């Protein structure tokens, strides 16, 4: 049996948590700040002013600060080259052949080869005819850009 006349033990004392201490310390610091500012700035009317000249300033040591900056260069890997794509274009050259008149015509073309027409210089180059000079089969003014008498020269 327990003795009813013995008091229970007192509870263990725990320290207050951090927020509880801040609740008292922060307002006390703020009050001290305002009181200090009030004392330093107050009372210009009742105080005596002295006309004493300030003491000559003594030379103070000069401080030199040197800052060194270091740059780090990071290289990024270069991208791999894109795959090469080859496009093949088929060019068709059109050759028009005209027949000579059967009864002794007055044709200047004695070869009888006919005329060759190229729509553009790509067709002439594909046929292996470029450059084409004025008077040769296949020459046309639309193929001679600079008008010098040589078509598809550039």
Buried (B, 14 or more C-beta within 10 A) or exposed (E): EEEEEEEEEEEEEEEEEEEEEEEEEEEEEEEEEEEEEEEEEEEEEEEEEEEEEEEEEEEEEEEEEEEEEEEEEEEEEEEEEEEEEEEEEEEEBEEEEEEEEEEEEEEEEEEEEEEBEBBEBEBBBBBEBBBBEEEEBBBBEEBBEEEEEBBBBE
